[in-house]
C-alpha cells in the first residue's frame, strides 16, 4: 500500500497509448470524461490490453449524475464488472451512495462480489459523502484497495487539508489517491503537504483542434459549453513529466 504510483485517467485508445509511453503505472479506462466519466466499451478495452502492458482498471458508471442507483442500473453494473473481470482487467472503479450521503455498503458488497478478487477503487463518490472518515472506514471494511479523492472539494489543491487528514487516518490500510486537478506544477506541493504518493491525472495539456474543415457552428451534439471541434487527449510529454515527479518519491 501507498507505494508511489501514477494512474492515467483516459477515455480513448490514443490517450491510453500516450499515457503508457509517458510512464503510467496504471490506467483508469473510462468513456466520456467531459461529463466525469462513464463505463467504456469492451472494444476499446480489448484494443488497449492488446497493445500495451500497463494495468487497466475500468470505471463502472452507467450514466452521468449522482451515485444513487436503481436495480436495473445495479444489474447493468454487475454484468459489466463480470465482463471486464473475465476480459482481464486489473480492477474496477466503483461507488454507490445512499440517499443520505453515505456509502451504500450492501450495494457496494454486491458489486465487489462480482469483481471476484480483482482490485477495487472507490471513486469520487467518496467526495460526495457526508463524512469522509466514516466513508474511509467503510471502504476499508469492504476491502477496497484504493480511494480516489479530491479531499471533498472542487480540486486537490482546495481539498489538500482534508486529503492530509484522510491519508493520516488511513494509516497505510488503503491507498489514498489524489485526483482532480493534479498537474505537474502541484504534485510536489501536494505530496509535501499531505504525504500522498499515489496520484491520478489525465495528463492533458491543451485541447487538440479537430481535423474538420467544414464546421457547423450552430449545432451542438452535447453540452453547449463544449466545442464540437476540440479533442481532449492525454499528452505524452505532459504525462511523462508528472510521472517523473511521482516516481521520484520512491
C-alpha positions as YAML, in Angstrom:
chain: A
units: angstrom
residues:
- id: 1
  name: UNK
  ca: [0.00, 0.00, 0.00]
- id: 2
  name: UNK
  ca: [0.97, 3.63, -0.62]
- id: 3
  name: UNK
  ca: [3.91, 2.98, -2.91]
- id: 4
  name: UNK
  ca: [4.49, 5.77, -5.45]
- id: 5
  name: UNK
  ca: [2.11, 5.26, -8.35]
- id: 6
  name: UNK
  ca: [0.63, 7.42, -11.08]
- id: 7
  name: UNK
  ca: [-2.64, 6.44, -12.69]
- id: 8
  name: UNK
  ca: [-3.77, 7.91, -16.01]
- id: 9
  name: UNK
  ca: [-7.42, 8.86, -16.36]
- id: 10
  name: UNK
  ca: [-8.07, 8.10, -20.03]
- id: 11
  name: UNK
  ca: [-11.09, 7.77, -22.32]
- id: 12
  name: UNK
  ca: [-9.64, 6.83, -25.70]
- id: 13
  name: UNK
  ca: [-7.16, 4.46, -27.28]
- id: 14
  name: UNK
  ca: [-4.91, 7.41, -28.19]
- id: 15
  name: UNK
  ca: [-4.84, 8.70, -24.61]
- id: 16
  name: UNK
  ca: [-4.06, 5.22, -23.28]
- id: 17
  name: UNK
  ca: [-1.09, 4.86, -25.62]
- id: 18
  name: UNK
  ca: [0.22, 8.33, -24.76]
- id: 19
  name: UNK
  ca: [-0.04, 7.67, -21.01]
- id: 20
  name: UNK
  ca: [1.59, 4.26, -21.32]
- id: 21
  name: UNK
  ca: [4.52, 5.75, -23.25]
- id: 22
  name: UNK
  ca: [4.69, 8.56, -20.69]
- id: 23
  name: UNK
  ca: [5.26, 6.17, -17.79]
- id: 24
  name: UNK
  ca: [1.80, 5.41, -16.37]
- id: 25
  name: UNK
  ca: [1.79, 2.67, -13.75]
- id: 26
  name: UNK
  ca: [-1.92, 2.07, -14.27]
- id: 27
  name: UNK
  ca: [-4.76, 3.25, -16.48]
- id: 28
  name: UNK
  ca: [-8.26, 4.11, -15.35]
- id: 29
  name: UNK
  ca: [-10.13, 3.46, -18.58]
- id: 30
  name: UNK
  ca: [-13.37, 5.43, -18.98]
- id: 31
  name: UNK
  ca: [-15.60, 6.91, -21.62]
- id: 32
  name: UNK
  ca: [-16.94, 10.47, -21.75]
- id: 33
  name: UNK
  ca: [-14.54, 12.26, -19.42]
- id: 34
  name: UNK
  ca: [-16.20, 15.54, -20.38]
- id: 35
  name: UNK
  ca: [-19.11, 14.52, -18.14]
- id: 36
  name: UNK
  ca: [-16.98, 12.95, -15.41]
- id: 37
  name: UNK
  ca: [-16.58, 9.53, -16.99]
- id: 38
  name: UNK
  ca: [-18.80, 6.56, -17.76]
- id: 39
  name: UNK
  ca: [-18.19, 2.87, -18.46]
- id: 40
  name: UNK
  ca: [-16.03, 2.31, -21.58]
- id: 41
  name: UNK
  ca: [-16.75, -0.21, -24.31]
- id: 42
  name: UNK
  ca: [-15.38, -3.72, -24.30]
- id: 43
  name: UNK
  ca: [-13.93, -3.00, -27.75]
- id: 44
  name: UNK
  ca: [-11.62, -0.21, -26.61]
- id: 45
  name: UNK
  ca: [-10.61, -2.25, -23.54]
- id: 46
  name: UNK
  ca: [-9.57, -5.11, -25.81]
- id: 47
  name: UNK
  ca: [-7.59, -2.77, -28.07]
- id: 48
  name: UNK
  ca: [-5.70, -1.23, -25.18]
- id: 49
  name: UNK
  ca: [-4.99, -4.55, -23.48]
- id: 50
  name: UNK
  ca: [-3.71, -5.93, -26.78]
- id: 51
  name: UNK
  ca: [-1.34, -3.04, -27.43]
- id: 52
  name: UNK
  ca: [0.14, -2.13, -24.05]
- id: 53
  name: UNK
  ca: [1.08, -3.99, -20.89]
- id: 54
  name: UNK
  ca: [0.03, -1.34, -18.35]
- id: 55
  name: UNK
  ca: [-2.51, -2.47, -15.76]
- id: 56
  name: UNK
  ca: [-6.06, -1.40, -16.59]
- id: 57
  name: UNK
  ca: [-8.72, -0.51, -14.04]
- id: 58
  name: UNK
  ca: [-12.14, 0.08, -15.59]
- id: 59
  name: UNK
  ca: [-14.63, 2.70, -14.47]
- id: 60
  name: UNK
  ca: [-18.08, 1.21, -13.92]
- id: 61
  name: UNK
  ca: [-20.56, 4.06, -14.11]
- id: 62
  name: UNK
  ca: [-23.70, 3.66, -16.22]
- id: 63
  name: UNK
  ca: [-24.57, 7.34, -16.57]
- id: 64
  name: UNK
  ca: [-23.78, 10.93, -15.73]
- id: 65
  name: UNK
  ca: [-25.18, 12.27, -12.45]
- id: 66
  name: UNK
  ca: [-25.50, 11.05, -8.91]
- id: 67
  name: UNK
  ca: [-24.40, 7.72, -7.44]
- id: 68
  name: UNK
  ca: [-27.86, 6.58, -6.30]
- id: 69
  name: UNK
  ca: [-28.55, 3.57, -8.49]
- id: 70
  name: UNK
  ca: [-31.74, 1.71, -9.37]
- id: 71
  name: UNK
  ca: [-32.00, -2.06, -9.50]
- id: 72
  name: UNK
  ca: [-31.71, -2.15, -13.33]
- id: 73
  name: UNK
  ca: [-28.58, 0.02, -13.08]
- id: 74
  name: UNK
  ca: [-27.14, -2.33, -10.46]
- id: 75
  name: UNK
  ca: [-27.80, -5.28, -12.76]
- id: 76
  name: UNK
  ca: [-26.05, -3.46, -15.58]
- id: 77
  name: UNK
  ca: [-23.01, -2.68, -13.42]
- id: 78
  name: UNK
  ca: [-22.78, -6.24, -12.13]
- id: 79
  name: UNK
  ca: [-22.75, -7.62, -15.68]
- id: 80
  name: UNK
  ca: [-20.13, -5.10, -16.78]
- id: 81
  name: UNK
  ca: [-17.88, -5.90, -13.82]
- id: 82
  name: UNK
  ca: [-18.06, -9.62, -14.61]
- id: 83
  name: UNK
  ca: [-17.34, -8.94, -18.28]
- id: 84
  name: UNK
  ca: [-14.27, -6.78, -17.65]
- id: 85
  name: UNK
  ca: [-13.03, -9.19, -14.98]
- id: 86
  name: UNK
  ca: [-13.24, -12.03, -17.49]
- id: 87
  name: UNK
  ca: [-11.52, -9.90, -20.15]
- id: 88
  name: UNK
  ca: [-8.54, -9.48, -17.83]
- id: 89
  name: UNK
  ca: [-8.99, -6.13, -16.11]
- id: 90
  name: UNK
  ca: [-6.67, -5.46, -13.18]
- id: 91
  name: UNK
  ca: [-9.54, -3.86, -11.28]
- id: 92
  name: UNK
  ca: [-12.75, -1.87, -11.35]
- id: 93
  name: UNK
  ca: [-13.59, 1.61, -10.15]
- id: 94
  name: UNK
  ca: [-16.99, 1.89, -8.47]
- id: 95
  name: UNK
  ca: [-19.09, 3.83, -5.98]
- id: 96
  name: UNK
  ca: [-22.69, 3.65, -4.75]
- id: 97
  name: UNK
  ca: [-24.29, 6.00, -2.22]
- id: 98
  name: UNK
  ca: [-27.45, 6.04, -0.13]
- id: 99
  name: UNK
  ca: [-29.91, 8.96, -0.37]
- id: 100
  name: UNK
  ca: [-28.46, 10.26, 2.90]
- id: 101
  name: UNK
  ca: [-24.94, 10.64, 1.52]
- id: 102
  name: UNK
  ca: [-23.38, 7.51, 2.97]
- id: 103
  name: UNK
  ca: [-21.60, 4.67, 1.21]
- id: 104
  name: UNK
  ca: [-24.19, 2.01, 0.38]
- id: 105
  name: UNK
  ca: [-22.40, -0.96, 1.90]
- id: 106
  name: UNK
  ca: [-24.92, -3.55, 0.75]
- id: 107
  name: UNK
  ca: [-24.79, -2.48, -2.90]
- id: 108
  name: UNK
  ca: [-21.02, -1.98, -2.79]
- id: 109
  name: UNK
  ca: [-20.60, -5.50, -1.41]
- id: 110
  name: UNK
  ca: [-22.76, -6.84, -4.22]
- id: 111
  name: UNK
  ca: [-20.58, -5.16, -6.84]
- id: 112
  name: UNK
  ca: [-17.41, -6.30, -5.12]
- id: 113
  name: UNK
  ca: [-18.64, -9.87, -5.08]
- id: 114
  name: UNK
  ca: [-18.96, -9.61, -8.86]
- id: 115
  name: UNK
  ca: [-15.36, -8.37, -9.04]
- id: 116
  name: UNK
  ca: [-14.25, -11.74, -7.70]
- id: 117
  name: UNK
  ca: [-10.98, -10.64, -6.12]
- id: 118
  name: UNK
  ca: [-9.65, -8.12, -8.64]
- id: 119
  name: UNK
  ca: [-8.71, -4.69, -7.30]
- id: 120
  name: UNK
  ca: [-11.49, -2.28, -6.37]
- id: 121
  name: UNK
  ca: [-11.14, 1.50, -6.24]
- id: 122
  name: UNK
  ca: [-13.82, 3.62, -4.57]
- id: 123
  name: UNK
  ca: [-14.10, 6.57, -6.96]
- id: 124
  name: UNK
  ca: [-15.01, 10.18, -6.22]
- id: 125
  name: UNK
  ca: [-18.43, 9.19, -4.94]
- id: 126
  name: UNK
  ca: [-16.27, 9.40, -1.79]
- id: 127
  name: UNK
  ca: [-16.18, 13.17, -2.27]
- id: 128
  name: UNK
  ca: [-19.97, 13.37, -2.28]
- id: 129
  name: UNK
  ca: [-20.43, 11.67, 1.11]
- id: 130
  name: UNK
  ca: [-21.43, 13.35, 4.35]
- id: 131
  name: UNK
  ca: [-18.49, 12.13, 6.46]
- id: 132
  name: UNK
  ca: [-15.16, 11.30, 4.78]
- id: 133
  name: UNK
  ca: [-13.79, 9.46, 7.81]
- id: 134
  name: UNK
  ca: [-16.85, 7.24, 8.17]
- id: 135
  name: UNK
  ca: [-16.66, 6.51, 4.44]
- id: 136
  name: UNK
  ca: [-12.96, 5.74, 4.74]
- id: 137
  name: UNK
  ca: [-13.63, 3.12, 7.41]
- id: 138
  name: UNK
  ca: [-16.49, 1.64, 5.37]
- id: 139
  name: UNK
  ca: [-14.27, 1.32, 2.29]
- id: 140
  name: UNK
  ca: [-11.54, -0.38, 4.31]
- id: 141
  name: UNK
  ca: [-14.04, -2.78, 5.89]
- id: 142
  name: UNK
  ca: [-15.41, -3.67, 2.46]
- id: 143
  name: UNK
  ca: [-11.94, -4.48, 1.16]
- id: 144
  name: UNK
  ca: [-11.41, -1.64, -1.30]
- id: 145
  name: UNK
  ca: [-7.77, -1.24, -2.28]
- id: 146
  name: UNK
  ca: [-7.85, 2.46, -3.20]
- id: 147
  name: UNK
  ca: [-9.90, 5.62, -2.62]
- id: 148
  name: UNK
  ca: [-9.79, 8.27, -5.34]
- id: 149
  name: UNK
  ca: [-10.47, 11.69, -3.84]
- id: 150
  name: UNK
  ca: [-10.03, 15.42, -4.24]
- id: 151
  name: UNK
  ca: [-10.46, 15.90, -0.49]
- id: 152
  name: UNK
  ca: [-14.20, 16.56, -0.92]
- id: 153
  name: UNK
  ca: [-13.50, 19.82, -2.75]
- id: 154
  name: UNK
  ca: [-13.57, 21.02, -6.36]
- id: 155
  name: UNK
  ca: [-9.90, 20.07, -6.82]
- id: 156
  name: UNK
  ca: [-6.99, 18.58, -4.91]
- id: 157
  name: UNK
  ca: [-5.34, 21.90, -4.06]
- id: 158
  name: UNK
  ca: [-8.52, 23.23, -2.45]
- id: 159
  name: UNK
  ca: [-9.01, 19.91, -0.66]
- id: 160
  name: UNK
  ca: [-5.43, 19.37, 0.45]
- id: 161
  name: UNK
  ca: [-6.14, 19.68, 4.20]
- id: 162
  name: UNK
  ca: [-8.83, 17.01, 4.05]
- id: 163
  name: UNK
  ca: [-6.59, 14.88, 1.86]
- id: 164
  name: UNK
  ca: [-3.92, 15.08, 4.53]
- id: 165
  name: UNK
  ca: [-6.36, 14.18, 7.29]
- id: 166
  name: UNK
  ca: [-7.80, 11.23, 5.35]
- id: 167
  name: UNK
  ca: [-4.33, 9.96, 4.42]
- id: 168
  name: UNK
  ca: [-3.20, 10.13, 8.05]
- id: 169
  name: UNK
  ca: [-6.37, 8.42, 9.31]
- id: 170
  name: UNK
  ca: [-5.96, 5.65, 6.70]
- id: 171
  name: UNK
  ca: [-2.54, 4.87, 8.19]
- id: 172
  name: UNK
  ca: [-1.48, 2.63, 5.34]
- id: 173
  name: UNK
  ca: [-4.59, 0.45, 5.42]
- id: 174
  name: UNK
  ca: [-5.72, 1.60, 1.95]
- id: 175
  name: UNK
  ca: [-4.20, 3.66, -0.85]
- id: 176
  name: UNK
  ca: [-5.37, 7.28, -0.85]
- id: 177
  name: UNK
  ca: [-5.08, 8.51, -4.43]
- id: 178
  name: UNK
  ca: [-5.27, 12.25, -5.05]
- id: 179
  name: UNK
  ca: [-7.22, 13.13, -8.17]
- id: 180
  name: UNK
  ca: [-8.98, 16.06, -9.86]
- id: 181
  name: UNK
  ca: [-6.75, 18.97, -10.81]
- id: 182
  name: UNK
  ca: [-3.46, 17.08, -10.41]
- id: 183
  name: UNK
  ca: [-0.86, 18.86, -12.54]
- id: 184
  name: UNK
  ca: [2.91, 18.71, -12.86]
- id: 185
  name: UNK
  ca: [3.24, 22.02, -11.02]
- id: 186
  name: UNK
  ca: [1.28, 20.93, -7.91]
- id: 187
  name: UNK
  ca: [2.24, 17.27, -7.38]
- id: 188
  name: UNK
  ca: [5.29, 18.08, -5.24]
- id: 189
  name: UNK
  ca: [3.32, 20.61, -3.20]
- id: 190
  name: UNK
  ca: [0.53, 18.11, -2.60]
- id: 191
  name: UNK
  ca: [2.98, 15.40, -1.59]
- id: 192
  name: UNK
  ca: [4.83, 17.71, 0.79]
- id: 193
  name: UNK
  ca: [1.58, 18.84, 2.43]
- id: 194
  name: UNK
  ca: [-0.26, 15.51, 2.61]
- id: 195
  name: UNK
  ca: [2.30, 12.71, 2.37]
- id: 196
  name: UNK
  ca: [0.34, 11.17, -0.51]
- id: 197
  name: UNK
  ca: [2.37, 9.30, -3.13]
- id: 198
  name: UNK
  ca: [-0.44, 7.95, -5.33]
- id: 199
  name: UNK
  ca: [-1.77, 10.33, -7.97]
- id: 200
  name: UNK
  ca: [-4.42, 10.32, -10.70]
- id: 201
  name: UNK
  ca: [-4.31, 12.67, -13.69]
- id: 202
  name: UNK
  ca: [-5.40, 12.97, -17.31]
- id: 203
  name: UNK
  ca: [-2.03, 14.39, -18.27]
- id: 204
  name: UNK
  ca: [-3.79, 16.70, -20.70]
- id: 205
  name: UNK
  ca: [-2.22, 19.87, -21.97]
- id: 206
  name: UNK
  ca: [-4.19, 21.96, -24.45]
- id: 207
  name: UNK
  ca: [-7.22, 20.65, -26.30]
- id: 208
  name: UNK
  ca: [-6.39, 19.42, -29.78]
- id: 209
  name: UNK
  ca: [-8.04, 21.15, -32.69]
- id: 210
  name: UNK
  ca: [-10.33, 18.96, -34.78]
- id: 211
  name: UNK
  ca: [-9.29, 17.97, -38.27]
- id: 212
  name: UNK
  ca: [-12.68, 19.06, -39.60]
- id: 213
  name: UNK
  ca: [-12.52, 21.72, -42.29]
- id: 214
  name: UNK
  ca: [-16.25, 22.30, -42.63]
- id: 215
  name: UNK
  ca: [-17.65, 23.35, -39.23]
- id: 216
  name: UNK
  ca: [-21.29, 23.86, -38.26]
- id: 217
  name: UNK
  ca: [-21.26, 26.49, -35.51]
- id: 218
  name: UNK
  ca: [-24.99, 26.42, -34.77]
- id: 219
  name: UNK
  ca: [-25.36, 22.76, -33.76]
- id: 220
  name: UNK
  ca: [-24.24, 21.06, -30.54]
- id: 221
  name: UNK
  ca: [-24.12, 17.30, -30.11]
- id: 222
  name: UNK
  ca: [-23.84, 17.57, -26.32]
- id: 223
  name: UNK
  ca: [-23.25, 20.32, -23.81]
- id: 224
  name: UNK
  ca: [-23.37, 23.78, -25.45]
- id: 225
  name: UNK
  ca: [-20.43, 24.86, -23.28]
- id: 226
  name: UNK
  ca: [-18.15, 22.38, -25.07]
- id: 227
  name: UNK
  ca: [-16.84, 22.84, -28.59]
- id: 228
  name: UNK
  ca: [-17.59, 20.06, -31.05]
- id: 229
  name: UNK
  ca: [-14.22, 20.81, -32.65]
- id: 230
  name: UNK
  ca: [-11.87, 20.16, -29.74]
- id: 231
  name: UNK
  ca: [-10.40, 16.78, -28.86]
- id: 232
  name: UNK
  ca: [-9.39, 16.08, -25.26]
- id: 233
  name: UNK
  ca: [-6.39, 13.78, -25.18]
- id: 234
  name: UNK
  ca: [-3.52, 12.84, -22.88]
- id: 235
  name: UNK
  ca: [-0.24, 14.48, -23.85]
- id: 236
  name: UNK
  ca: [2.67, 12.03, -23.67]
- id: 237
  name: UNK
  ca: [5.28, 14.56, -22.57]
- id: 238
  name: UNK
  ca: [2.96, 16.22, -20.07]
- id: 239
  name: UNK
  ca: [2.20, 12.84, -18.52]
- id: 240
  name: UNK
  ca: [5.89, 11.89, -18.51]
- id: 241
  name: UNK
  ca: [6.77, 15.00, -16.52]
- id: 242
  name: UNK
  ca: [4.07, 14.17, -13.96]
- id: 243
  name: UNK
  ca: [5.27, 10.56, -13.75]
- id: 244
  name: UNK
  ca: [8.88, 11.55, -13.18]
- id: 245
  name: UNK
  ca: [7.86, 13.63, -10.16]
- id: 246
  name: UNK
  ca: [5.76, 10.83, -8.64]
- id: 247
  name: UNK
  ca: [8.36, 8.13, -9.28]
- id: 248
  name: UNK
  ca: [10.99, 10.26, -7.52]
- id: 249
  name: UNK
  ca: [9.06, 9.75, -4.25]
- id: 250
  name: UNK
  ca: [10.26, 6.13, -4.13]
...
